[in-house]
Amino acid sequence: RAIDRIIALDYEGLLKTVSKEDISMCGVIPAAVAIVAAKELGATAGKLVTYATSGETSGDYNHVVGYAGIVIQ
């Protein structure tokens, strides 16, 4: 859900979603600032490049950390 808000360049929605859904996202404030700055510079879209979790490396899917690569352009 947080990734969807970043792709939509919706910084307010990102902050609300992370708070409401109790998502433990590292760097939520820097991500929101990056969205605002990118939009000021003319960005109109975000694109998910890749997504993975720590479970893919460790094999432990009970406690995972997700990683997303997103391009804002």
HELIX and SHEET records of a PDB file:
HELIX    1   1 ALA A    2  ILE A    7  1                                   6    
HELIX    2   2 TYR A   11  LYS A   20  1                                  10    
HELIX    3   3 VAL A   28  GLU A   40  1                                  13    
HELIX    4   4 GLY A   55  SER A   58  1                                   4    
SHEET    1   A 2 GLY A  46  THR A  53  0                                        
SHEET    2   A 2 GLY A  66  ILE A  72 -1                                        
END                                                                             
